[in-house]
Every structure is written in C-alpha cells, then in structure tokens.
Amino acid sequence: MHRRLVLAAAAVAALALMAGPRVSAQGDAEVRQKFGEGIRLFEQGRFDEAYAAFEEALARDPSADLALELRDEAGYALFVEMLASEHEGLPSVARKLLRLAEQAEQKDRADPTRIRNLLDELRSSDFRTQYLAREKIIATVGHYVVPFAVDALGDRREEEYRVRVIDLLVAMSSDAVLPVIELLDSPDSYTQQNAAVVLGHIRDWRAVAPLKALTELPGVSSHVVDEARTSLRKVTGEDPGRLKAAKEYFLADAKRYYLDDATIVVNRYKECVVWKWTDGELKSRVVPRYAYNDELAEECCYDGLATDPAYEPLWAQLLGVHYAQLAEVETILEVSQDRRDAGAEVPPEAITELEEAEHRLSKVRAINYSRGRLLLYQTVAMAMADGMGPVAVKAIEAIRDLKVDIDADLPGGRSARSPLPPPDEGEGGDAPTRRRRVRRPAEEPAEPPAESEPAGPEPAPRPEARPDPGEAPRPQPRPVAPPSRGVAPAQPLVDALQYEDDKRVRYAAAECLAALSPRRSFSDSELVVTNLIDALGESGPRVVLVIENDINVRNKMLGLLRDLKYLALGAETGAAGIARARAFPSEDCIIVSEGLSRRDERDVMAFDIIEALHEDYRTQTIPVVVLTDRKSMRRVQAAYADKAQQVIADDIDRAGLGSILNEVFDTDAFRRDAKARSVKVARAGAEALAGMDPEHPVFAPRTAVPALVDAIQRTPDEVRIPAMHALGRLQDRQAVPALVRIFEEASNSRAARIAAADAMGEVIKADGSIPPSAYSALTAGLSEKDRGINEAAGAALGKATLQPNSCLDIFKKERIE
C-alpha cells in the first residue's frame, strides 16, 4: 500500500510536467477527478491503467499552484522514496514536479503585496505581531525583502521602525549580505550609513572589500566613512588603517567566486539571484546556477577597478571571468545538444536559452581584444595558476586572433625562464612523462576568520598527509601579479606549451605560436611542433575519475585503470572530485566511494556527490560507478539503483573492472562523443601544421612528416585533408606512397582524392621529378569521369618535368574525338 502511495505521488508529478497558464476551476476539478481515479486504480494494483489516468490528467495542464498544493498533500517523505524508485521515469517526473512547485513558492516569496503587508505588521506596537512578522519574513521571504526596506534605512524620522528593519536584516545574516552591499552604492548617505551598520553587525567577510572601498573613494560622506571604518573593525578585528587596499580584497573575492569556492558562494535559495543598485533602486535578476559565481566575480572586478582602473591583476581576472562565462555556456550547450541528439529529454526552451546566452557572451571576445596582448598574457598565466584550462585556451586564442608581432615579447633562451620542478612521479594526467609542470605562484597566508564567519579573502589550502599519485589538482585561489622585471611578457604563452593539467592549453599555445610565426628563437620553441604532433595523434582516451579517501584503495583503482589503458585521475574528497569533474579533460566515467569519510564541514558524501553531478549540465551525462566493500554490495546496490550505472567491490580485479567499464561505455553516445573529441583536436593540429612555413627559422615542421603520413592513412576526411595540405607544403617525398594509395582508392571521398593529388603535385614541384607510382596513378586519374579528379590529376602532372614522349602518350590516350 505504501508503494502505491509513492507511485501515486509520482503520478501527481506527471500532472505538473507541462504546467502552462493558470487553468479554470473546472480544469482543476478535472485534474483532481483523474487523479482520484488513478489513486483507486493504484489501490487495486493496476499500475499501468493508473498511470494512463494520470497522463490523461496531465493533458489538462495543471498550474504551478496546483502542483504545489498536491506536493504538500503528498508530503516530502513520499518524494524521497519516489526519487529513489526503480520505475523508469519516476525520478525524472518527481524532480519536475518539485521544480514546478518551487516556481509557485518563489512567486509567493517575492510577492510585493505580501512583503509590504508583513513590513506593515513589523511597524505594529504589539510585540507579538512584530515578532511573528519578523520570523515570517526571515523564513518565507528572505532577501527579497531588502528592496522594500530601502526607504526605512534612508528615513531619518521613524527611528523605531528603522531600528526594527536593521535588526531584521542583521537577523537574516548571510542571506542579506549581497543585497545590502549593493545599498552602499545608493546616492543617499543615510542609506549608505545604515547599510554599513547592518554589514558590521552581520560580520561577513564578503563585506570587507566594499566597506574598505567606501573609505578610499572620493566624495563619500564623512559619516559614511566613519561607519564603514567601525564596521570594518567589527568584521576583521583590525584597525582599518592596517588593512590592505580595497582592490586587493576585491581581487581575492573575485578569485574565490570565479573558482566557485563554497565558502563564499553562499546561497540557500533554489534560485540564484544577482543584486544590483541601478537607476536609483535595488533590482534583482535570477540567473542560472552555472552563471551565478561568474556574475558575482564580474561584479567584484568592476567594483575593484572603480577604486583603481590601472590595477592590472584585476583586469586579468576580469578577462578571465569573461572567458569563463563564455566557455561554460559553450560547454553546457554542447552537452545539452549531445544529450538531445542521443535521445535524452532536453526542453527546447533550454537549448534556445543557452544559444541566446552564447550569442550575448560572444561579445566578450571583442571587449577582451581591446585590452591588448600584454593583459592577455597575464590572463593566460592566471588561468593556468588557477587550473582553469578553458579560460587559458580562450585567452591564447585571443592572442592568436590579434595577429600581432610577438617576437619582442618572447623569452630569448632557456636562461630567461625560472627552473621548473621535475614531474610528479605517478601523477594522474594525460601528458607524456617528458612534460614538466608549470611552476605556479606560491600560496599566500590566509586572512584570519572573523569570529565564526568563513575564512578571509584567501583561504589556506588543506594540508595533505602524504603525496597521492593520481591526485586531481584542487582549484585554489592564487595571487596574480604582473611578470617580474626581466621576465619576458610572453613567458606565460611559452609556459603553456608544457602545461600538464589540460592538454587543450598545450595545443592552443602551439597553434597560436604557429599562426603568429615568430622569426626569432625562444626557449622551448621545439615544443610547438611536438604539441601539434601530439594533437594530430589525439585518440581521445577514456578518462576515469576515482573519488576515494583511502589512499591505498584509490591508488589500487588508479593502477588497474592505467593497466586497462584508461586516463586515470584521483580525488581525495567529494568537493575536490566535483571540481575535477567540471574541469578538462572531461570525465567519461566517475567512480565514487560509498564509504567516503567527512574530513571537514565542506566535504561531500557519495549520495550528495552524485546529486550534484546530475544537477549540473556539465556533468549530468557522466556515468557513475559506486565503489564499496564486498560485504556491503547488496545494500549499496539497492540504495543506488537509480543513481549509478554499476556498483563494484573494492577488491575487484583487472578483468572484472575492464568488463564493467566495457559495459558502461558500450553505447552509441559514447562512440560519437569519443570520435568528436579526437577529430576536432586532430583537425586543428593538422590545420596548424598546414599553415606553417616549411623553412621556418625557429620551428622544424618537417619533423611532423611521419605523423602526418600516419594521420592521412587512419583518420577521417576532416583530419586527413588538412594533413595532406600540410604534406604538400612540406614537399617531403616520403609522403608519396600514402598519397598515391589515397588517390587510387575509388572508395575514398572525392575531396580526399583531390587533396591527395594536390599534395602530390606540391611534392613533385620541389624538383620536378615524379615517382613512377605517382605518374601511374595520376595518368589513370585523367581517364576518370569526374571532372574534378581529372583536373587535379592534370594539375599535379603539370608540376613535373615530363619527357616529350611521356607527354605525347598522355595526349594520345586522352585525345578528345
């Protein structure tokens, strides 16, 4: 009977799936009638018929308000079981109902009339009425009350009511911080002063930067400055005169938001709201969760630059935030389109929203170009130091697109760079062992926490008991500084050639330098062609992440995975695992230990890890395998039936693990995904080689000939055609046999055969001699029916120094009657 109630609750969820405009009372009655019919059928055990009844009710388009009412009637306990149900689709419809009901909750929470009525009750002389209004606002309205409290904070007359509003905002604690910070931008000094009072009593570190800015900006009232100083003492425990400049705190906060640090990205609401004082009032805007931290980081950058427009570290951070926003939307859109193409249910409006966001954000390319190459170099350095590969790639691509002469920016030789540490033994990653890790700036000491509040702008990294082979890098805030005196401006671009954490950065740096074609020698210049060769041979290995506290179990799993030829990465905690899953290379599978232990309050357990992965566009399609001990297998299989693709024991052997992963990866979606990854990377490498000067004084592009010859024989046309263009430019005769085979094979595409003929012609042009195999293939091509093949073959022959008799033979054979 209890299971029937669970299924009935799931049917309620189905009723709310396609919620549209509010239907009539009669429509609601029909929904309820069909729902009642479904309940009766459930009680009889006729679940298929009951589900059909609920689907019929769904056609009535129940409203969000009705979904909220039915959800409350069913109760949360039932939804917990419904989300864990083995029924196909029940977890999905349950989540949709909860989201629909939340829309009604949010509308009620932000309702202006209700908020004003509650604030009127706060004015009451009756203490009980005041108290209940205060508690209702805190519990059911939250930060949406702040815009309605602005008038009270600026009112010099109703002192008693103003004090009550201040007390209310202080009681809201962290919920009120971001909107109240925006009130510091009010043109009314009394509002600013009282906003500073509120922030001082809340004692949240996020207020340090804006409060310090008030003490530095010109034209701020002395009363506001005094109150800001008082609040700074309360928050930091320090004399304001001993604090750093506001721009440094803004930079630290922007960095933490940008890295999505959980100690500063605090939001207890389902929706993510960004606040801004604009046009004389406090306004709010709901943004997607993936954009929330970047929006806050961007605001910190602009606020910091308002105090010092020449502060280059903040400029580099702002450019990085811009690129992070664009890269994130592009990734989410790509994942969503892949899911849709694979047959998954993706709302069309979600795709449209992402496409519109991508179009809007594409403008950041033009904006960031305007800061010039020197700031872009710093952005590359910052992104690599922070482990933000996609941001580094975007900045490197911008340097390439500027098409400027960078010869004077490059380091002149190996002595110009600081020595790099040797590679970590056994470290997880996709780079060959010859790579060296780019040195990152040292950590700075963390700011002391204010009482029980989160740590200051730059938290200290967690200590590690011992090094862990395969450990995934944790994103940590790192200071960004302009290059030291004597260090070449383009050193970050050269460092990117050996960046280990994200191979896309290496490839982008190589492609950039190949395109800009510097004519003077620089340190590590040989890595340009080396990286392009690596890109050309990119095979898209499967990436598997292991999240496990126990270093012995983790290293055992990493060893098995590497024996099976997977790219294996490790993470010690749930928080580090989630961060790694959002990085690159993107994981094809994640193994999560069910027995994760909580090291501190920020750690995340297995169930929550999987929920976080499933809720994030970037990770929701990654299959999850749960790792447990042998004796807990049955319990864990039941608990994670709808959460994980497989459950494995920690004593599994190599063959068993290989069999499980083969099953996980045996889908059309994975085959398409792997091909897409490898083709895109290899094509870019081939195109870069095709664009290089064969006689370049710094690079040695002819060392890539064997790799190009290999590529044209095993890759699809998207790669082999630019690879053949590259072979033509390099004019190396060892490419001729492979080019002949491609041209002669009639099953090859017309474009590939023409490209092979063109490349042969370029090789022949070098000295005019033509190998017999090429002569035979090209003269045969003149006889084919396809005009394009005829012309390509004839043009190639025309680049050879042919004997008169040979020419006469060709003309006789192809004589036009």
C-alpha positions, 0 to 999 in steps of 0.5 A: 500500500505504501508503494502505491502511495509513492507511485501515486505521488509520482503520478501527481508529478506527471500532472505538473510536467507541462504546467502552462497558464493558470487553468479554470476551476473546472480544469482543476476539478478535472485534474483532481477527478483523474487523479482520484481515479488513478489513486483507486486504480493504484489501490487495486494494483493496476499500475499501468491503467493508473498511470494512463489516468494520470497522463490523461490528467496531465493533458489538462495542464495543471498550474504551478499552484496546483502542483504545489498544493498536491506536493504538500498533500503528498508530503516530502517523505513520499518524494524521497522514496519516489526519487529513489524508485526503480520505475523508469521515469519516476525520478525524472517526473518527481524532480519536475514536479518539485521544480514546478512547485518551487516556481509557485513558492518563489512567486509567493516569496517575492510577492510585493503585496505580501512583503509590504503587508508583513513590513506593515505588521513589523511597524505594529506596537504589539510585540507579538505581531512584530515578532511573528512578522519578523520570523515570517519574513526571515523564513518565507521571504528572505532577501527579497525583502531588502528592496522594500526596506530601502526607504526605512534605512534612508528615513531619518524620522521613524527611528523605531521602525528603522531600528526594527528593519536593521535588526531584521536584516542583521537577523537574516545574516548571510542571506542579506549580505549581497543585497545590502552591499549593493545599498552602499552604492545608493546616492543617499548617505543615510542609506549608505550609513545604515547599510554599513551598520547592518554589514558590521553587525552581520560580520561577513567577510564578503563585506570587507572589500566594499566597506574598505572601498567606501573609505578610499573613494572620493566624495563619500560622506564623512559619516559614511566613512566613519561607519564603514571604518567601525564596521570594518573593525567589527568584521576583521578585528583590525584597525582599518588603517592596517588593512590592505587596499580595497582592490586587493580584497576585491581581487581575492573575492573575485578569485574565490567566486570565479573558482566557485569556492563554497565558502563564499558562494553562499546561497540557500535559495533554489534560485540564484539571484544577482543584486544590483543598485541601478537607476536609483533602486535595488533590482534583482535578476535570477540567473542560472546556477552555472552563471551565478559565481561568474556574475558575482566575480564580474561584479567584484572586478568592476567594483575593484577597478572603480577604486583603481582602473590601472590595477592590472591583476584585476583586469586579468581576472576580469578577462578571465571571468569573461572567458569563463562565462563564455566557455561554460555556456559553450560547454553546457550547450554542447552537452545539452545538444549531445544529450538531445541528439542521443535521445535524452529529454532536453526542453527546447526552451533550454537549448534556445536559452543557452544559444541566446546566452552564447550569442550575448557572451560572444561579445566578450571576445571583442571587449577582451581584444581591446585590452591588448596582448600584454593583459592577455598574457597575464590572463593566460598565466592566471588561468593556468595558476588557477587550473582553469584550462578553458579560460587559458585556451580562450585567452591564447586564442585571443592572442592568436586572433590579434595577429600581432608581432610577438617576437619582442615579447618572447623569452630569448633562451632557456636562461630567461625562464625560472627552473621548473620542478621535475614531474610528479612521479605517478601523477594522474594526467594525460601528458607524456612523462617528458612534460614538466609542470608549470611552476605556479605562484606560491600560496599566500597566508590566509586572512584570519576568520572573523569570529565564526564567519568563513575564512578571509579573502584567501583561504589556506589550502588543506594540508595533505598527509602524504603525496597521492599519485593520481591526485586531481589538482584542487582549484585554489585561489592564487595571487596574480601579479604582473611578470617580474622585471626581466621576465619576458611578457610572453613567458606565460604563452611559452609556459603553456606549451608544457602545461600538464593539467589540460592538454587543450592549453598545450595545443592552443599555445602551439597553434597560436605560436604557429599562426603568429610565426615568430622569426626569432628563437625562444626557449622551448620553441621545439615544443610547438611542433611536438604539441601539434604532433601530439594533437594530430595523434589525439585518440581521445582516451577514456578518462576515469575519475576515482573519488576515494579517501583511502589512499591505498584503495584509490591508488589500487583503482588508479593502477588497474585503470592505467593497466586497462589503458584508461586516463586515470585521475584521483580525488581525495574528497567529494568537493575536490572530485566535483571540481575535477569533474567540471574541469578538462579533460572531461570525465567519461566515467566517475567512480565514487566511494560509498564509504567516503569519510567527512574530513571537514564541514565542506566535504561531500558524501557519495549520495550528495556527490552524485546529486550534484553531478546530475544537477549540473549540465556539465556533468549530468551525462557522466556515468557513475560507478559506486565503489564499496566493500564486498560485504556491503554490495547488496545494500549499496546496490539497492540504495543506488539503483537509480543513481549509478550505472554499476556498483563494484567491490573494492577488491575487484580485479583487472578483468572484472573492472575492464568488463564493467567499464566495457559495459558502461561505455558500450553505447552509441553516445559514447562512440560519437562523443569519443570520435568528436573529441579526437577529430576536432583536436586532430583537425586543428593540429593538422590545420596548424601544421598546414599553415606553417612555413616549411623553412621556418627559422625557429620551428622544424615542421618537417619533423611532423612528416611521419605523423602526418603520413600516419594521420592521412592513412587512419583518420577521417576526411576532416583530419586527413585533408588538412594533413595532406595540405600540410604534406604538400607544403612540406614537399617531403617525398616520403609522403608519396606512397600514402598519397598515391594509395589515397588517390587510387582508392575509388572508395575514398571521398572525392575531396580526399582524392583531390587533396591527395593529388594536390599534395602530390603535385606540391611534392613533385614541384620541389624538383620536378621529378615524379615517382613512377607510382605517382605518374601511374596513378595520376595518368589513370586519374585523367581517364576518370569521369569526374571532372574534378579528379581529372583536373587535379590529376592534370594539375599535379602532372603539370608540376613535373618535368615530363619527357616529350614522349611521356607527354605525347602518350598522355595526349594520345590516350586522352585525345578528345574525338 
